[in-house]
Amino acid sequence: MRAPAALVLIEPGAHRPGGHRDRALTALAAVHGNVVVIAPHGVAEATRAALEVAGARVTGPAGAAPAVLAAAGTYAAALAAAGRRAFSSRRWPRAVRRLPHQVMALSRCLTEAACVRTGRRLTGPAATVVVLSASEALHGAAGLLGGRHLRFVHELVTTEDTALRVLGRLARRGERRVVVLAPTGAVHDDLARRFPRLPLKVRPFAVADPQDRLTDTDRQRAREAFGIPPDAASVCLVGGWWPYKDPDVTDAALARLDAPLHVLVAGGPPAHALLKRWAALPHVRLHVWPGPLPETVIRDVYAASDAALVARRPGVAKESGLVVDAVRLGVPLIVSDHDPVLTKTLAGHGWVRLFPAGDGAALADILRDLAWSPLPRPAACAGADLGVPTAAAQAVFLTELKESC
C-alpha cells in the first residue's frame, strides 16, 4: 500500500520533556505512517524514544538556506537573552525593556522559516507542514522565508512594536502562504484584531484518545507508590505556576481546610515559598515532583488523584492542556470560572466542579467535600462531547486543510 504524503511536524519546544505540546507531537506521530519531526533545539530523551517507536524521522534544520536562517535565529535568540538580562530593571523605559522580546520574536520567525524550508526540502510539495508551537508575530515573514505551512498559535504574549510591524508589512504577501490555527475563539479574535488579513481558523490543539484513559489498576498502583491510602482525598496541580495561573486562590483554600487532603504538585516552575507554606499546614499532605517531567510521571500523578485542580486568573482564555488531560485520562476536574466559554462548556457535567475565580472559600468547600463525596470520573466519550479531536482525526484535519488552501 502506498504510504501517505508526509506530515512534517515542527516543534521548537521538543527539547522540554512532557507537557501539552509534547503530548500532541508524539500522539500525531503515532497515528500517521509518514512523519518527519523537525526540532530546532533538540528533542528530550523520552520524547525521542516515543517518536522512534512511532517510526518518525527526527531532524533539525538542514541545507544551506535553512542553516543560514537557523544560525541567524540562534544569534538573535542569544542577543535577546542578553538584552533581557541587561534591561530587566524597571529603571529602564518600557520600550527598552520590550526590545529583547521583539528580538526574540524575530528569532522565532527565522527559526520557524528554517524548519519549514527543511521540511519542504526533505518531503516535497505534497507534504503537510505544521508548526505546532508557532510565534504569535511575523506570520507573513515566516511564510515568505519558509514557504507554505500551517501554524498553531497558542496564545498572544508579545505584540509587535513599530520595527516588527514595519517588517510585517513588508512581508505581508507571505501571509497568503500560511493558515493560522487558534485553539480558542478568544485567541482567534485577538489574532484577527492584530492581523486582519491573516487566514485564521479555530481548531483545538490538544488531542484525546480513548486508549489514554487510566484504569482502576493504574490508580491503585499510583496511590500505593505515593503512600496515599485508598480512602484519603487527593488533588493534583500540574504544570507549575505561570503568570496566568492563580496560586493565591489555592493558597487561601488550603489554609481553610479542616480535614486531611493529599496535594500533589508536579511540574515547573515551582513556587518554593508557596510550597514551603503548604507543607507546614496541618491538614495538607504535600507531594512534590519538580519539573520538567516525562509523561509517565505526570500520568502517575493524575492516576493518584481524585481530581485535577485548574485555577487561573479571570480573563485567561487560551486552551487548557490540563483540562484536556483530565478528559483524556478520565480524571475529575475542579476548575475556576476564569473563561466564560470554557465555563459554559463544562457546566452541567457531573465530573466537574466549578468555583468563582479568586474565591478561596468556595474552593475550600469543594476540596473539603472530596473526602466524603468523590467526583465521578469522566465517561470515555467525554473528549468527543467537548469537541476534543482524536490524534487520527487531527492528522486528517491538518492534511485536508493543507489541500484546501
NORDARA-V405813 format. One record per helix or strand. SS is the DSSP state (helix for helix, strand for strand). FROM is the first residue (numbers start at 1). LEN is the number of residues. If there is no record, write none. Layout:
# NORDARA-V405813
SS/FROM/LEN ; SS/FROM/LEN
This chain:
# NORDARA-V405813
strand/7/4 ; helix/19/13 ; strand/35/4 ; helix/45/10 ; strand/57/3 ; helix/64/23 ; helix/94/30 ; strand/128/4 ; helix/139/8 ; strand/149/5 ; helix/162/9 ; helix/172/6 ; strand/178/5 ; helix/185/10 ; strand/200/3 ; helix/210/3 ; helix/216/11 ; strand/234/5 ; strand/245/1 ; helix/247/9 ; strand/261/7 ; helix/272/8 ; strand/284/7 ; helix/295/9 ; strand/307/4 ; strand/312/1 ; helix/321/9 ; strand/333/4 ; helix/340/7 ; strand/352/4 ; helix/360/10 ; helix/382/4 ; helix/391/14
